[in-house]
Amino acid sequence: MAARKKPIQNKNDVLKPEILSIVDVSPHSKALYEAGKSLLIDSITTAREFCKSMITISTGAIPIYLGMLSYLLPKDYSLGVGAGITIAFPAIGFLIAAIIFVGGYLPITSKFSLDIIDEIEHERDKVIIHRSRFIWAGVVVFIISTLSAISAIVVNIGAR
């Protein structure tokens, strides 16, 4: 429903809203409102769920990578310090990525009043920015680790 206010005639008039007409909200406007409401609510939960999924994927990548290496490398294969670090780097990177995603998944504590819309919006934006930083940092570390794992596997394919 929409209401229009009567304009002020001069400075001495007291602002008194006057309802001129009542108009029903169209189905299209209702749908847009619901879509907007859903976007506002889902933007926080989607980022948190992404972090939760990436924690599982990052930690699961460690045994998969190590299992592939144990299959590729012969049992009596001896690694030097440099090769050992090179081969261990992706597993350590996957662990670091998981830790970064944990930082994005954990709840954020803050105090704000539900009566003040600006405070709610500020806190929501703060949460989204906080999670976005963790997500991008975790994704970068995960991609670097994945590329390093692929490189280590390709280099050691002929070792068996």
N, C-alpha and C positions, 0 to 999 in steps of 0.2 A: 504494500500500500504506500502511496506517495502523498505527501501533503505539501502545499505551498504556503509560504508565509506572506502576510500583508506587508507591503513596504512601509518603512517609517516615513511619515510626512515631514516632521521636523525634529530637532534635537530634544525637545521637551516631551515628545511622545514616548511612552513606555513601550518597550518591545513586547507585544502580545501576539503570539502566533494565531492566525485565523485559518481554519481549514476550509479551503474553497471547494475541494472535491476529493473523493476517495477513488483511487483507481486500483484494480487488482493487478498483481504482479503477473506478467505473462509467463507461460511455461518455459519459454526460451530464457528469460531472465532468471527464473528459478534454477534451470539447468546450469546456466553460467555461474550462478552463485554457488551451487553445489560443487561444480568443477573447481572453482577457486578455493573453496573450503577444503576439498580433497587435496589439492596441490599444496596448500599450506601445511596440512597435517602430515601428508605422506612424505614431504621433502625431508623431514627429520628421521622418520622411521626407515625410509628407503636407504639412506646413507648408513644408518646403524646396521641394518640387515646386510648391506654390502660388506661392511667391515667384518661382520660375523662370518659370512661365507668365505671371505678371503683369509681369515684366520685358519679355517679348516683346510683350505686349498694350500696355503703356504706351509703349514705344518705337514700336510700330506705329501707335499713335493719332496721333502727331505728323505723319507725312506724310499720313495720311488727312485729318486736320483741315485742314492747310495746303492740300491738294489741293482740298478742298471750298471753302475760301475763295477760292482762285485761280479756281475755276469761277464762284463767286457774284459776286465783285467785278470790275468792268470793268477793262480793261487800263490805262486812264489814271486810275484812281481814286487820289486823293491822301488819305492818312491824316494826321491831326494827331497830335501826341504822345500825347494822351489816348486817341484811338481806336486808335493803334498799340499802346499798352500793353494796352488792353482786348482787342485781337485776339491779341496775343502771349501773354497770360496763360495761356490753356489749354495751349498748346504747352510753355511753360516748366513749367507744373504737371505735365504728363505726364512731362517729363524728370525733375523732382524725385521724382515717384512711382516712376519706374524706379530711381532712385538709392536710394531708401528700400528698395525690394524687393531690391536688390543687397545691402544691409546685412543683410536677413533671410536671404538665400540663402548668404552666405559661411559657411564652417565656423567653428566656435567652438573655440578651443584651451583645453584645461584638463587638469589632471592629477588622476587619481583612481585608487584601487586597485580592481581587479576582485574582490578578496577581501572588500571591505567593501561590503555591500549598501546601507547608508545613504549612502555616498559616491556610488554609482552612481545611486541614486534622486535625490539632491540635484542632481547634475550634469544628469540628464535633465530634472528640473523647471526648472532654470536655463535650459537650452536652449529648452524649450517657452515659457517666459515671455519670453525674449529674442526669439524669432521672432514670438511673438504681438504684441509691441509694434511691431515693424517692420511686420507685416502690417496691423494696424489703422491705423497712421500712413499707410502707403502707400495703403490703401483709401480713407481720408478724403481725402487729396490727390487721388487718382484721381477720386473722385466729384465733388469741387469743380471739378476741371478739366473733367470731362465736362459738368457743368451749365453751366459758363462757356462751353464750346465751343458747346453747344446755344444758349445765349443769344446769343452772337456771331453764329452762323449765322442765327438767326431775325431778329435786328435787321438784318442785312445782306442778307437775301433780296431785298428790293426795290431794292437798289443797282444791279443789272444792268439 
